[in-house]
Structure formats: structure tokens, C-alpha cells
Amino acid sequence: MSLPPEKASELKQIIHQQLLKMDVHGRIREVLAETIREELAPEHQQLSTEDLIKALRQRGIIDDVLKELKFVTDVNEKERTSAPKPSTHFVDREPPVLKKTNIDPTRRYLYLQVLGGKAFLEHLQEPEPLPGQICSTFTLCLHFRNQRFRSKPVPCACEPDFHDGFLLEVHKDSLGDGSKMVDATAMLSICDPVHMVLIKTDTFGETTLVASYFLEWRSVLAAENGITNIAVELLGVGTESNVSVGVLNIRLEMYPQLNKTLSSEITRTQFTLERQKTAEKERLFLVYAKQWWREYLQIRPTHNIRLVKIFAQDENGVNRPVCSFVRPLRAGRLLDTPRQAARFVSVLGYERAPIIGGGGGKQEQWCTLLAFLCRNKGDCEDHSNLLCSLLLGFGLEAFVCVGTKAKGVPHTWVMTCGTDGTITFWESLTGHRYLHRPINPDDPPMVEQPKPLYPYRTIGCVFNHQKFFGNCQPSDAVEVCVFDLHDESKWKPMSGEAIKSVCPPGATPSVPPFPPLCASAIDAAVTSNEIELQLRILVSEHRKDLGLSTVWDDQLSYVLSPALAAYELERTTGVSAGNEEFQDAIRRAVPDGHTFKGFPIHFVHRNARRAFATCLRSPFCEEIICCRGDQVRLAVRVRVFTYPESACAVWIMFACKYRSVL
């Protein structure tokens, strides 16, 4: 078997590392000395290679090396066809060694190691997972200066076994000073923290946000040898933001080593100055916001009950201006159109912030973008902030709207203003778009008024990263609102300078920078096949319990594919296409005298059992799955459409055909 040069060098490197780890060279030297001393006569001082290998084999050293380097060949044809994989790989029975990365010696790096956790008391009684047993896991997600990292999942425990290293490039700028080696003084002015988010994934794949922490890494600039160890206490989120959830042991190291370290007094002074500057900016904005609110209430006393939201609490319970939750976000090559961005946001899971106890109250929690993306689900505010940021990135004039839906339920959605004055509402949870045509209450009764199709009832304010407007029209009902944001008699603006002082760019260090979006790690074809196979087994078992046999029609299943593709295309673009071809194919697949029934359904998760249970609750779907008759043939087709951040839209269609017997 011939290997390409790069693979051969990689193989040599792996073997070399393994030999070093086992100290094989030292053992060979010992055997060599012993063999010369014991087995060679004084007049013979020549030792052949064969003699040495024989001596090594007798002492079992060669066998030990071969046991450590165990070759495994993958002969599973299904896996081989699904994705190209190397035919041979190494299995190391020892604890995994952190993978080494080639680094550019002209750049400055921060090497962050997570060396275990402790005092995660909620998992004190967690039993030790058995080999192969599925258990709840912790995953640590990091973001630093446009770089994102994710740790390997580790079983939840009182002392979780985190052992991961992350190489963070301190200077990512490609122009100007980016080509120079940044020194300690320059790094002291880089106030971006390392944002760490801890996620718990349960045995059903459901994710929970455990902690969100901003690590101040610059203490390493004053550390001796450029290395420092920190015990980071993680606090909970939401209502538990003052409760400790555990401690992570973190080691920070600079690469290459600093020629000159700073004194701890200099770093402390810098941190103190930054905190004072931030506190002063926030204080001045708070003073301005109070004054703005007093003026707003003087316009009309009833403004007191309107949903005008100037501040919101993040997952750590910190009050931040709502404008700081939005900023233009470009998705690179991951999303091509604003409508595709709306579809992506809509397939991220929806979950209201958890609240302890009853009462039906809504927990206040607007998540930072990293926490929302790592969790892969959030409340309507999280969806609206992300969608507004993406639409701003696409060059649209977009705003987040704060108001109510039916029955006075608080809600947020997104609005875009066209250059021709067209107002479009975007529902971030569904991806639906609605044109807004205001009703004129002063028109005579005979004049036909537009009937609103959107679900929104009232609107209190709109905002983005640069602007904030409070609704001061006589009525806050959306259907009669005029969205001429330049008319100060209808919308009271906030000072752009005041907003700029607390929102990026030029914002305070307390406002976390936005992370970039990550490409999907899901293989759409493989996942579609897996879910489809699981559903076939579930349907067959269900019918068996009812005393029915199951015969699958593979051709009919395949013919359903175009319909699923058309459904997703319609959700993304609003355009329906390909229906004629699908109907023609079905007519050809179903013989005369037979009946065809189909049931499409859409999910944003990949749990086949959960999807099947949902399908059975629909009488139409149950009628297909439990179909009785002559020559019954069943079909099921699954199509997974992947989006950034491993979000996905899962379309499933169940179908059957049978001979009609009257």
C-alpha cells in the first residue's frame, strides 16, 4: 500500500510520538548495554542488527510496541459509502494526548488549557457511567476575537474530566500591525475577554445553558515565564446568576514566550482604569435614559403601560441597553439571502427562559449570541436579535420591534424599512413575512381598509444597533401605526451619540463581541438515512402490535423526495415549484383502482422516536401508518436540510397506496 508523502510523514510522526511516550529508545539502550555485557565475548565488539532485534524480541519490547500501536480496519460498507474515511487508523488505549498544532512563529498566541473541574455539586450523586452507556455530558464553548472552539463532551460529574487545550490567536488583523509580533504592552490594550459558555446535553439530546463566563486573560502578561493557573468559579444563569455551579482549573500560557513581562501593578492599574471608564459611560447613559423616559411620559400619561424596553437582563443577570444585543452580522458563505437567514433563525429551537415555581410569569433573559448559538435554542427575543443582526449584515434597514401578540402576550419581531417606504414584518420564530399597510381611523366607514394578516397587536418601541424609537402615536395598535421613523411627533428618538457610547463600535468592554457563525457539522444524507431507517422500524413495530404486516415500496418512497425539497424551498423563498412533476410521478406510481394518501410534517430536531410519537397524534398520519386494505404498500421519506450552527429542518412524509375495495 503506497501512501502520499504528507500521510507518510504524519504516520511517521504518530509512531515517533508513541515510541517517545513508551520510552522505547531508553529501553533499547538498556538492552544494548546488557547484550554487549552478557552475550558478547571480549574479542567480539561487533553487534549486528539481527542480534539486537532478537534480544529486543526475547525481552518482549517489540510485542509491547505492537500492542500499543493497534491497527483497526473499517469494513462497514455502509459507512464507507456514506463518507470517505481513512481505511486504517490508530486506537490509543492510553488517555488521549492533546493534539499538537503547527503555529506561526511570527504571531502571538494564547494557549488556554482546561485541566478539569470541581465542586459541580448538582452532580454529586451522579453514578459513574458504565462503558458504552449514554449519559449527560458537559461541553465548553469558547469565543475569542472572531475564533470559536468547542471542547470534547465529558460525562457530567462533581469533578468533570475536562482536558482540552485551545490555541487562541491574539492578533487576527491581517493588515497594518497584524503582520507584526504583538508585544505585552500592545496586548494589554486588547480588552476582548475570552467568552466561555458551559452547555449540558442530557441523554435525549436536549441542551441546557449551565454558565456563561467572561475570562480576563491579560493577567498572564504579568506572570512569571508567561504561564499562570487560574481557578474560575462559574455562576449559574437567570434566576441562579448568584449561585456557584462549579469551578474550572485553567492554565494560560503565551506563545512564543514574552521577552519582557509587565508588572502586576501595571495590569491592575489598566483593569481599574477600564472599569472606571466603563462605569462612567454606563452611568451617563443611565442618566440620559431616565431623562428620556421622563420626557416620554410627559407626552401622554398612558405611555406608562406601553412596552418601551430600554434595558434587558442577559443570562448573567446584568442589565444592558437593548441596542447592545444587535449589530450587523455577516454570515460569509453560509447564508446567501435575507430570506435564507430568516429560515435559518426559524429552525433554531424555541424555548422560553426557565422559571422556578408557578405563577405563569415570564422570566426576563436575553441571551448573548454565543450562549444562544451554543445552546441551539432560545426565546423570541434571542431569535429577533439574531435575525435583525443578519438582516443588517445583508444591508437592510432592520429593527427589532417590542410589543404584544394576541391576549396581550409580550413578543418581539423584526421590521425592515424599504427605500420606497415599504414596511415588512419578519416573524423570527417561523420565518414568515408580512407587509404592513396601516389602517387610517379617520377614513369614512365606506372606505375599504386592509385586513392585517400578521399576529401582532401593539408596539411600544423599535431599535437596532444605532437607533432607538419610542412609539408616541395616540394608539399603540400595530394596525393603525405609521412607521415614519423620521417624524418625531410619532416616534420619539434617543440620541445616537448616547447609544454609540454604550454599543459597538467604541463600546465598553462589558459588551461582548459577536462570534462568527459556524458551518454545519451534520451530514445531511447520512442523517436523513438514519432517521428514515429508524422510522421504518418504528412503523413496522407499531403495525405488528396491531396485527398488521408491513410491505415497503422503495420506489414510492423515492418519488416523495421532490415534494419535501419543494416544501423547504417554499419555506425559504416563498416560491412553490415542482408540484406538477411530483403529481405526475405519483399518478404513474399508483395503479388504477388504487388510493394514495400522503402526510408531510416538519421538525427542527433529529429524534426519530419523538417525531414518530408526534405524527401518531395526527389522525391523518395515524390513518396512513395503520392503513388496512388490499395490497397495502407503505412509504416514508426523510429529508434533512442543514443550516449553520448545526441547525436543521427535518421534513418527513409518510404515504401509502392500497386497492380500493367498496
C-alpha positions as CSV (number, residue, x, y, z in Angstrom):
1,M,0.0,0.0,0.0
2,S,1.5,3.4,-1.1
3,L,0.9,6.5,0.9
4,P,1.1,10.1,-0.2
5,P,4.1,11.9,1.2
6,E,2.1,14.0,3.7
7,K,0.3,10.9,5.0
8,A,3.6,9.0,5.3
9,S,5.2,11.8,7.3
10,E,2.1,12.0,9.5
11,L,2.3,8.2,10.1
12,K,6.0,8.5,11.0
13,Q,5.2,11.4,13.4
14,I,2.5,9.3,15.2
15,I,4.8,6.3,15.5
16,H,7.6,8.6,16.7
17,Q,5.3,10.1,19.4
18,Q,4.2,6.6,20.5
19,L,7.9,5.4,20.8
20,L,8.7,8.5,22.8
21,K,5.8,8.0,25.1
22,M,6.8,4.4,25.9
23,D,10.5,5.5,26.2
24,V,11.4,2.8,23.7
25,H,14.7,4.5,23.0
26,G,15.8,4.2,26.6
27,R,14.8,0.5,26.8
28,I,16.7,-0.2,23.6
29,R,19.8,1.4,25.1
30,E,19.5,-0.8,28.2
31,V,19.1,-4.0,26.2
32,L,22.0,-3.0,24.0
33,A,24.3,-2.4,27.0
34,E,23.1,-5.7,28.7
35,T,23.6,-7.7,25.5
36,I,27.1,-6.4,25.0
37,R,27.9,-7.1,28.6
38,E,26.5,-10.6,28.9
39,E,26.4,-12.2,25.5
40,L,29.5,-10.9,23.6
41,A,33.0,-12.2,24.1
42,P,35.6,-9.6,24.8
43,E,37.2,-10.2,21.4
44,H,33.9,-9.6,19.5
45,Q,32.8,-6.0,19.8
46,Q,30.6,-6.0,16.7
47,L,26.8,-6.4,17.2
48,S,24.6,-6.9,14.2
49,T,21.1,-5.5,13.7
50,E,19.7,-9.1,13.7
51,D,21.3,-9.8,17.1
52,L,19.7,-6.6,18.6
53,I,16.2,-7.4,17.2
54,K,16.5,-10.9,18.6
55,A,17.4,-9.5,22.0
56,L,14.5,-7.0,21.9
57,R,12.0,-9.7,20.9
58,Q,13.2,-12.0,23.7
59,R,12.6,-9.3,26.2
60,G,9.1,-8.6,24.8
61,I,9.8,-5.0,23.9
62,I,8.7,-5.4,20.2
63,D,5.4,-7.1,21.3
64,D,4.7,-4.2,23.7
65,V,5.1,-1.6,20.9
66,L,2.9,-3.6,18.5
67,K,0.2,-3.9,21.3
68,E,0.2,-0.1,21.8
69,L,0.0,0.5,18.0
70,K,-3.2,-1.4,17.3
71,F,-4.5,-1.3,13.8
72,V,-8.2,-1.3,13.1
73,T,-9.7,-1.7,9.7
74,D,-13.1,-0.4,8.9
75,V,-15.0,-2.9,6.8
76,N,-18.5,-1.5,7.2
77,E,-19.6,-0.9,3.7
78,K,-22.5,1.5,4.7
79,E,-20.1,3.8,6.5
80,R,-17.6,3.6,3.7
81,T,-20.2,4.7,1.1
82,S,-21.7,7.4,3.3
83,A,-18.5,9.4,3.9
84,P,-14.9,9.0,2.8
85,K,-12.8,7.8,5.8
86,P,-9.3,6.5,6.2
87,S,-9.2,2.7,6.0
88,T,-6.8,2.5,8.8
89,H,-6.4,4.5,12.0
90,F,-4.8,4.1,15.3
91,V,-6.5,3.4,18.6
92,D,-4.6,4.6,21.7
93,R,-5.7,2.9,24.9
94,E,-3.9,5.5,27.0
95,P,-5.6,8.8,27.9
96,P,-5.6,11.0,24.8
97,V,-2.7,13.3,24.3
98,L,-3.7,16.9,23.3
99,K,-3.3,17.3,19.6
100,K,-0.3,19.4,18.6
101,T,-0.9,22.2,16.1
102,N,1.6,23.9,13.9
103,I,1.9,27.6,14.9
104,D,3.2,30.6,13.0
105,P,6.3,31.7,14.9
106,T,5.7,35.3,13.8
107,R,2.3,35.5,15.5
108,R,1.4,35.7,19.2
109,Y,-0.9,33.0,20.7
110,L,-2.6,32.4,24.0
111,Y,-2.7,28.7,24.9
112,L,-5.7,28.1,27.2
113,Q,-5.9,24.7,28.8
114,V,-8.9,23.4,30.8
115,L,-7.4,21.0,33.4
116,G,-10.5,19.5,35.0
117,G,-13.4,20.9,37.1
118,K,-14.5,20.5,40.7
119,A,-17.4,21.4,43.0
120,F,-20.2,20.8,40.5
121,L,-22.3,19.9,43.4
122,E,-25.5,19.4,41.5
123,H,-23.9,16.2,40.1
124,L,-22.5,15.0,43.5
125,Q,-24.7,11.9,43.4
126,E,-24.2,11.2,39.7
127,P,-23.3,7.5,39.2
128,E,-20.1,6.6,37.3
129,P,-21.2,5.9,33.7
130,L,-20.7,2.3,32.5
131,P,-18.7,1.7,29.3
132,G,-20.8,2.4,26.3
133,Q,-23.7,3.9,28.4
134,I,-25.3,7.1,27.2
135,C,-25.0,9.8,29.9
136,S,-25.5,13.5,30.3
137,T,-22.4,15.5,29.2
138,F,-20.8,18.9,29.6
139,T,-19.4,20.8,26.7
140,L,-17.4,24.0,27.0
141,C,-17.7,26.5,24.1
142,L,-15.2,29.4,23.7
143,H,-15.1,32.6,21.7
144,F,-12.2,35.0,21.4
145,R,-11.6,37.7,18.8
146,N,-13.6,36.0,16.0
147,Q,-12.3,32.5,16.8
148,R,-14.6,29.8,18.2
149,F,-13.7,26.5,19.9
150,R,-15.6,23.6,21.4
151,S,-14.3,21.0,23.9
152,K,-14.9,17.3,23.7
153,P,-18.1,16.3,25.6
154,V,-17.3,14.9,29.1
155,P,-19.7,13.0,31.4
156,C,-21.5,15.2,34.0
157,A,-19.9,14.7,37.4
158,C,-19.0,16.5,40.5
159,E,-15.4,16.7,39.1
160,P,-15.9,16.7,35.3
161,D,-12.8,15.4,33.5
162,F,-12.1,18.3,31.2
163,H,-8.7,18.0,29.5
164,D,-8.7,20.3,26.5
165,G,-6.3,22.9,25.0
166,F,-7.3,25.8,22.8
167,L,-4.8,27.9,20.8
168,L,-6.1,31.4,20.6
169,E,-4.5,33.8,18.2
170,V,-4.3,37.2,19.9
171,H,-3.8,39.3,16.8
172,K,-6.2,38.3,14.0
173,D,-6.0,41.5,11.9
174,S,-4.4,40.9,8.5
175,L,-3.5,44.4,7.6
176,G,-1.3,47.1,9.3
177,D,0.0,46.0,12.7
178,G,-1.4,42.5,12.2
179,S,1.9,41.4,10.5
180,K,4.0,42.4,13.5
181,M,4.7,40.4,16.6
182,V,2.5,42.0,19.2
183,D,4.3,42.7,22.5
184,A,3.0,42.7,26.1
185,T,2.2,46.4,26.1
186,A,0.1,46.2,23.0
187,M,-1.7,43.1,24.3
188,L,-2.6,45.0,27.5
189,S,-4.8,47.3,25.4
190,I,-6.7,44.3,23.9
191,C,-9.7,44.3,26.2
192,D,-11.6,41.5,24.5
193,P,-12.4,38.7,27.1
194,V,-12.5,35.0,26.4
195,H,-16.2,34.2,26.5
196,M,-16.8,30.7,27.9
197,V,-20.2,29.0,27.8
198,L,-20.9,25.7,29.5
199,I,-23.6,23.6,28.0
200,K,-25.2,20.4,29.4
201,T,-26.6,17.9,27.0
202,D,-29.0,15.2,28.5
203,T,-29.5,11.7,27.3
204,F,-32.2,12.8,24.9
205,G,-30.0,15.4,23.3
206,E,-31.7,18.4,25.0
207,T,-29.3,21.2,25.8
208,T,-29.3,23.5,28.8
209,L,-27.2,26.6,29.5
210,V,-25.3,26.0,32.7
211,A,-22.9,29.0,32.9
212,S,-21.6,31.9,30.8
213,Y,-18.3,33.5,31.9
214,F,-16.0,36.2,30.6
215,L,-12.4,35.3,31.3
216,E,-9.9,38.2,31.8
217,W,-6.8,36.6,30.2
218,R,-4.4,39.5,30.5
219,S,-3.2,38.5,33.9
220,V,-0.8,36.2,32.1
221,L,1.1,39.2,30.8
222,A,2.4,39.8,34.3
223,A,3.0,36.1,35.1
224,E,6.5,34.7,35.5
225,N,7.5,32.7,32.5
226,G,4.3,33.8,30.8
227,I,2.3,31.0,32.5
228,T,-0.5,31.3,35.0
229,N,-3.0,29.0,36.6
230,I,-6.5,30.3,37.5
231,A,-9.4,28.7,39.3
232,V,-12.5,30.1,37.6
233,E,-15.8,30.0,39.6
234,L,-18.7,29.6,37.3
235,L,-22.1,31.1,38.4
236,G,-25.5,30.0,37.2
237,V,-27.8,31.8,34.7
238,G,-31.1,33.6,35.0
239,T,-32.6,33.3,38.5
240,E,-29.5,31.4,39.6
241,S,-26.9,34.0,38.5
242,N,-25.6,34.4,42.0
243,V,-25.3,30.7,42.7
244,S,-22.0,28.9,42.1
245,V,-22.3,25.9,39.8
246,G,-18.7,24.7,39.8
247,V,-15.0,25.6,39.4
248,L,-12.8,25.1,36.3
249,N,-9.0,24.9,36.6
250,I,-7.5,26.9,33.8
251,R,-3.9,27.3,32.7
252,L,-2.9,30.2,30.5
253,E,0.4,30.4,28.5
254,M,1.8,32.8,25.9
255,Y,3.4,31.5,22.7
256,P,6.1,32.5,21.9
257,Q,7.2,33.4,25.4
258,L,7.2,37.2,26.1
259,N,10.7,38.8,26.1
260,K,9.5,41.2,28.8
261,T,6.6,40.6,31.2
262,L,4.7,43.5,32.7
263,S,4.5,44.2,36.4
264,S,1.3,43.1,38.1
265,E,0.8,46.7,39.2
266,I,0.6,47.9,35.6
267,T,-2.0,45.3,34.7
268,R,-4.1,46.1,37.8
269,T,-4.0,49.8,37.0
270,Q,-5.1,49.1,33.4
271,F,-8.0,47.0,34.6
272,T,-9.0,49.6,37.2
273,L,-9.0,52.4,34.5
274,E,-11.1,50.3,32.1
275,R,-13.6,49.5,34.9
276,Q,-13.9,53.2,35.8
277,K,-14.3,54.3,32.2
278,T,-17.0,51.6,31.6
279,A,-18.8,52.6,34.8
280,E,-18.8,56.3,33.8
281,K,-20.1,55.6,30.3
282,E,-22.9,53.4,31.7
283,R,-23.7,55.9,34.4
284,L,-24.0,58.7,31.9
285,F,-26.2,56.6,29.6
286,L,-28.5,55.7,32.6
287,V,-28.8,59.4,33.5
288,Y,-29.8,60.1,29.8
289,A,-32.2,57.2,29.7
290,K,-34.0,58.4,32.8
291,Q,-34.4,61.9,31.4
292,W,-35.6,60.5,28.0
293,W,-38.2,58.3,29.9
294,R,-39.5,61.3,31.9
295,E,-39.9,63.3,28.7
296,Y,-41.7,60.3,27.0
297,L,-44.2,60.0,29.9
298,Q,-45.0,63.8,29.7
299,I,-46.2,63.4,26.2
300,R,-49.1,61.1,27.3
301,P,-49.7,59.5,30.8
302,T,-50.8,56.3,29.2
303,H,-47.3,55.8,27.8
304,N,-46.5,54.3,31.2
305,I,-48.1,51.0,30.2
306,R,-46.5,50.7,26.7
307,L,-43.8,48.2,26.2
308,V,-40.8,50.5,25.8
309,K,-37.8,48.5,26.7
310,I,-34.5,50.4,27.1
311,F,-32.6,47.8,29.2
312,A,-32.7,44.0,29.3
313,Q,-31.0,41.4,31.5
314,D,-28.6,38.9,29.9
315,E,-28.1,35.3,31.1
316,N,-25.9,36.5,33.9
317,G,-28.5,38.9,35.3
318,V,-26.6,42.0,34.0
319,N,-28.7,44.9,32.8
320,R,-27.6,46.1,29.3
321,P,-29.0,48.5,26.8
322,V,-31.2,46.6,24.3
323,C,-29.3,48.2,21.4
324,S,-26.1,46.3,22.5
325,F,-27.8,42.9,21.7
326,V,-27.9,43.8,18.0
327,R,-25.2,44.6,15.5
328,P,-24.6,43.9,11.8
329,L,-23.6,40.2,11.4
330,R,-22.3,38.8,8.1
331,A,-22.6,35.1,7.6
332,G,-19.9,34.8,5.0
333,R,-20.6,31.9,2.6
334,L,-23.0,30.2,5.0
335,L,-26.2,32.2,4.1
336,D,-26.9,33.7,0.7
337,T,-30.1,35.7,1.1
338,P,-32.0,37.6,3.8
339,R,-34.9,35.1,3.4
340,Q,-32.5,32.2,3.9
341,A,-31.2,33.9,7.0
342,A,-34.8,34.1,8.3
343,R,-35.3,30.4,7.6
344,F,-32.1,29.6,9.5
345,V,-33.2,31.6,12.5
346,S,-36.6,30.0,12.5
347,V,-35.2,26.4,12.7
348,L,-33.2,27.2,15.8
349,G,-35.2,25.8,18.7
350,Y,-37.7,28.0,20.6
351,E,-37.8,27.7,24.4
352,R,-38.9,30.3,27.0
353,A,-36.4,31.0,29.7
354,P,-36.9,28.5,32.5
355,I,-38.5,29.8,35.7
356,I,-38.6,28.1,39.1
357,G,-42.1,27.8,40.6
358,G,-45.5,28.6,39.2
359,G,-47.4,31.8,38.6
360,G,-47.2,31.8,34.8
361,G,-44.8,34.8,34.9
362,K,-42.3,35.3,32.1
363,Q,-38.6,35.1,33.1
364,E,-36.6,38.0,31.8
365,Q,-33.5,36.7,30.0
366,W,-32.0,38.0,26.7
367,C,-29.0,35.7,25.9
368,T,-25.7,36.8,24.5
369,L,-25.3,35.5,20.9
370,L,-22.7,32.8,21.8
371,A,-24.9,31.4,24.6
372,F,-27.9,31.3,22.1
373,L,-25.9,29.6,19.3
374,C,-24.2,27.1,21.5
375,R,-27.5,26.1,23.1
376,N,-29.2,26.0,19.7
377,K,-32.4,27.3,21.2
378,G,-33.7,30.4,22.9
379,D,-36.7,32.8,23.5
380,C,-38.3,35.0,20.8
381,E,-36.0,37.9,21.9
382,D,-32.9,35.8,21.1
383,H,-34.3,34.9,17.6
384,S,-35.3,38.5,16.8
385,N,-31.9,39.9,17.8
386,L,-30.1,37.4,15.7
387,L,-32.4,37.9,12.7
388,C,-32.1,41.7,12.9
389,S,-28.3,41.4,13.1
390,L,-28.2,39.1,10.0
391,L,-30.6,41.5,8.0
392,L,-28.4,44.4,8.9
393,G,-25.4,42.4,7.7
394,F,-27.2,42.0,4.3
395,G,-27.5,45.8,4.1
396,L,-31.2,46.2,5.0
397,E,-32.5,48.8,7.4
398,A,-33.8,46.4,10.1
399,F,-35.2,47.0,13.6
400,V,-36.3,44.8,16.5
401,C,-39.9,45.5,17.4
402,V,-41.1,45.1,21.1
403,G,-44.9,44.7,21.6
404,T,-47.6,42.2,22.1
405,K,-49.4,39.4,20.3
406,A,-53.0,38.2,20.9
407,K,-54.2,38.2,24.5
408,G,-51.5,40.8,25.4
409,V,-48.6,38.3,25.4
410,P,-45.3,40.2,25.2
411,H,-43.4,39.4,22.0
412,T,-40.6,40.7,19.7
413,W,-40.3,40.5,16.0
414,V,-38.2,42.2,13.2
415,M,-39.2,45.0,10.9
416,T,-37.4,46.2,7.7
417,C,-37.9,49.6,6.1
418,G,-37.6,49.7,2.3
419,T,-36.2,52.7,0.4
420,D,-39.7,53.2,-1.0
421,G,-41.3,53.3,2.4
422,T,-42.5,49.7,2.4
423,I,-42.7,48.2,5.9
424,T,-42.2,44.4,6.2
425,F,-42.6,42.4,9.4
426,W,-40.4,39.3,9.8
427,E,-41.6,36.7,12.4
428,S,-38.3,35.3,13.7
429,L,-39.8,32.1,15.1
430,T,-41.4,31.0,11.8
431,G,-39.6,32.9,9.0
432,H,-43.0,34.3,7.8
433,R,-43.0,37.8,6.3
434,Y,-45.9,40.2,6.4
435,L,-46.4,43.5,4.5
436,H,-47.7,46.3,6.8
437,R,-50.5,48.6,5.4
438,P,-51.7,51.0,8.1
439,I,-55.4,51.5,8.6
440,N,-56.5,55.1,8.7
441,P,-59.0,55.5,11.5
442,D,-60.2,58.9,10.1
443,D,-61.4,57.4,6.8
444,P,-65.2,57.2,6.2
445,P,-66.8,53.9,7.0
446,M,-67.4,53.1,3.3
447,V,-63.6,53.1,2.5
448,E,-62.3,49.5,2.4
449,Q,-59.5,49.1,4.9
450,P,-56.6,46.5,4.5
451,K,-57.1,43.4,6.7
452,P,-53.9,42.7,8.6
453,L,-52.5,39.2,8.3
454,Y,-49.8,39.5,11.0
455,P,-50.4,38.3,14.6
456,Y,-49.1,41.5,16.3
457,R,-51.4,43.7,18.3
458,T,-49.4,46.5,19.9
459,I,-46.0,48.0,19.5
460,G,-44.1,50.0,22.1
461,C,-40.6,50.6,20.6
462,V,-38.2,49.7,17.8
463,F,-34.4,49.6,18.0
464,N,-31.3,48.5,16.3
465,H,-27.5,48.9,17.0
466,Q,-27.6,52.7,16.3
467,K,-31.2,53.9,16.8
468,F,-34.0,53.6,19.4
469,F,-37.5,55.0,18.9
470,G,-40.4,55.0,21.4
471,N,-43.9,54.9,19.9
472,C,-45.7,58.1,20.8
473,Q,-48.7,57.9,18.5
474,P,-52.2,58.2,20.0
475,S,-52.7,54.4,19.7
476,D,-50.0,51.7,20.0
477,A,-52.1,49.2,17.9
478,V,-49.9,48.0,15.1
479,E,-52.6,48.1,12.5
480,V,-53.0,51.9,12.8
481,C,-49.3,52.7,13.4
482,V,-47.5,54.8,10.8
483,F,-43.8,53.8,10.6
484,D,-42.4,57.1,9.5
485,L,-39.5,57.0,12.0
486,H,-38.3,60.5,11.0
487,D,-41.5,62.0,12.3
488,E,-40.7,62.9,15.9
489,S,-44.4,63.5,16.6
490,K,-45.0,59.8,16.0
491,W,-41.7,58.2,17.2
492,K,-39.5,59.7,20.0
493,P,-35.9,59.1,19.1
494,M,-33.0,58.5,21.5
495,S,-29.7,60.3,20.9
496,G,-27.5,58.4,18.5
497,E,-24.4,59.6,20.4
498,A,-25.7,58.2,23.7
499,I,-26.4,54.8,22.1
500,K,-23.0,54.8,20.4
501,S,-21.3,55.4,23.8
502,V,-22.5,52.0,25.1
503,C,-22.8,49.9,21.9
504,P,-20.1,48.7,19.5
505,P,-18.0,50.1,17.9
506,G,-16.3,52.1,20.5
507,A,-18.4,50.4,23.2
508,T,-17.5,49.5,26.7
509,P,-15.5,46.2,27.3
510,S,-18.6,44.9,29.2
511,V,-20.4,44.4,25.8
512,P,-19.3,41.0,24.4
513,P,-18.2,40.9,20.8
514,F,-20.3,38.9,18.4
515,P,-19.0,35.4,17.4
516,P,-18.9,34.3,13.8
517,L,-21.4,31.7,12.6
518,C,-20.0,28.1,12.2
519,A,-20.8,25.8,9.3
520,S,-23.0,22.8,9.9
521,A,-21.3,19.6,11.2
522,I,-24.2,17.5,10.1
523,D,-24.0,15.2,7.1
524,A,-27.5,15.7,5.6
525,A,-27.6,12.4,3.5
526,V,-26.3,10.2,6.4
527,T,-28.7,11.8,8.9
528,S,-31.7,11.5,6.5
529,N,-30.9,7.8,6.0
530,E,-30.5,7.1,9.7
531,I,-33.9,8.8,10.7
532,E,-35.7,7.1,7.8
533,L,-34.4,3.7,8.8
534,Q,-35.4,4.3,12.5
535,L,-38.9,5.4,11.3
536,R,-39.3,2.3,9.2
537,I,-38.5,0.1,12.3
538,L,-40.9,2.1,14.4
539,V,-43.7,1.8,11.9
540,S,-43.2,-1.9,11.4
541,E,-43.2,-2.5,15.2
542,H,-46.4,-0.4,15.6
543,R,-48.2,-2.2,12.8
544,K,-47.0,-5.6,14.2
545,D,-48.6,-4.7,17.6
546,L,-51.9,-4.1,15.7
547,G,-51.6,-7.5,13.9
548,L,-50.7,-5.9,10.6
549,S,-47.9,-6.8,8.2
550,T,-45.7,-4.1,6.6
551,V,-44.5,-4.0,3.0
552,W,-42.4,-1.1,2.0
553,D,-42.4,0.4,-1.5
554,D,-38.9,1.8,-2.1
555,Q,-39.8,3.4,-5.4
556,L,-42.8,5.2,-3.9
557,S,-40.5,6.4,-1.0
558,Y,-38.0,7.9,-3.5
559,V,-40.8,9.6,-5.5
560,L,-41.7,11.6,-2.4
561,S,-38.3,13.4,-2.4
562,P,-39.2,16.2,-4.8
563,A,-42.2,17.2,-2.6
564,L,-40.0,17.5,0.5
565,A,-37.5,19.6,-1.4
566,A,-40.3,21.9,-2.7
567,Y,-41.7,22.3,0.8
568,E,-38.3,23.6,2.1
569,L,-37.8,25.8,-0.9
570,E,-41.2,27.4,-0.3
571,R,-40.4,28.0,3.4
572,T,-37.1,29.6,2.4
573,T,-38.1,31.7,-0.7
574,G,-41.9,31.8,-0.6
575,V,-42.0,30.3,-4.1
576,S,-43.6,27.0,-4.8
577,A,-42.1,24.9,-7.6
578,G,-42.1,21.4,-9.0
579,N,-45.6,20.4,-7.9
580,E,-46.7,19.3,-11.4
581,E,-43.8,16.8,-11.8
582,F,-44.5,15.4,-8.3
583,Q,-48.2,14.9,-9.0
584,D,-47.4,13.3,-12.4
585,A,-44.9,10.9,-10.8
586,I,-47.5,9.9,-8.1
587,R,-50.1,9.2,-10.7
588,R,-47.7,6.9,-12.5
589,A,-46.6,5.1,-9.3
590,V,-50.2,4.4,-8.2
591,P,-52.1,1.9,-10.4
592,D,-55.7,2.3,-11.5
593,G,-58.1,1.3,-8.8
594,H,-55.7,2.2,-6.0
595,T,-55.8,5.0,-3.5
596,F,-52.8,7.2,-2.5
597,K,-52.5,9.1,0.8
598,G,-49.6,11.2,1.9
599,F,-48.8,13.2,5.1
600,P,-45.9,15.7,5.3
601,I,-44.7,17.1,8.6
602,H,-41.8,19.3,9.6
603,F,-39.5,19.2,12.7
604,V,-36.4,21.1,13.9
605,H,-34.9,18.2,15.8
606,R,-33.5,14.8,14.8
607,N,-35.1,12.5,17.3
608,A,-36.9,9.8,15.3
609,R,-38.9,8.4,18.2
610,R,-40.1,11.8,19.3
611,A,-41.1,12.7,15.8
612,F,-43.0,9.4,15.4
613,A,-44.9,10.0,18.6
614,T,-45.9,13.4,17.3
615,C,-47.0,12.0,14.0
616,L,-49.2,9.4,15.7
617,R,-51.1,12.2,17.4
618,S,-52.4,13.4,14.0
619,P,-55.5,11.4,12.8
620,F,-54.4,11.8,9.2
621,C,-50.9,10.3,9.8
622,E,-52.3,7.6,12.0
623,E,-54.7,6.6,9.3
624,I,-51.7,6.1,6.9
625,I,-49.5,4.3,9.4
626,C,-52.3,2.0,10.5
627,C,-53.7,1.5,7.0
628,R,-55.7,-1.7,6.4
629,G,-56.8,-3.0,3.0
630,D,-55.8,-5.0,-0.1
631,Q,-52.2,-4.7,-1.4
632,V,-51.2,-2.1,1.1
633,R,-47.8,-0.6,0.4
634,L,-46.2,1.9,2.7
635,A,-43.6,4.6,2.1
636,V,-41.6,7.0,4.2
637,R,-39.1,9.6,3.1
638,V,-36.9,11.8,5.3
639,R,-35.0,14.9,4.1
640,V,-32.7,16.8,6.4
641,F,-31.8,20.4,5.3
642,T,-28.7,21.7,7.1
643,Y,-28.1,25.3,8.2
644,P,-25.2,27.0,10.1
645,E,-24.6,26.1,13.7
646,S,-25.8,22.5,13.0
647,A,-29.4,23.7,12.9
648,C,-31.6,21.7,10.6
649,A,-35.0,21.4,9.1
650,V,-36.3,17.8,9.0
651,W,-39.1,17.0,6.6
652,I,-40.8,13.7,6.9
653,M,-43.5,12.3,4.6
654,F,-45.5,9.1,5.3
655,A,-47.5,7.7,2.4
656,C,-49.5,4.6,1.5
657,K,-51.2,3.1,-1.5
658,Y,-53.8,0.4,-1.5
659,R,-56.5,-1.2,-3.6
660,S,-59.9,0.5,-3.1
661,V,-62.4,-2.2,-2.1
662,L,-66.1,-0.9,-2.0
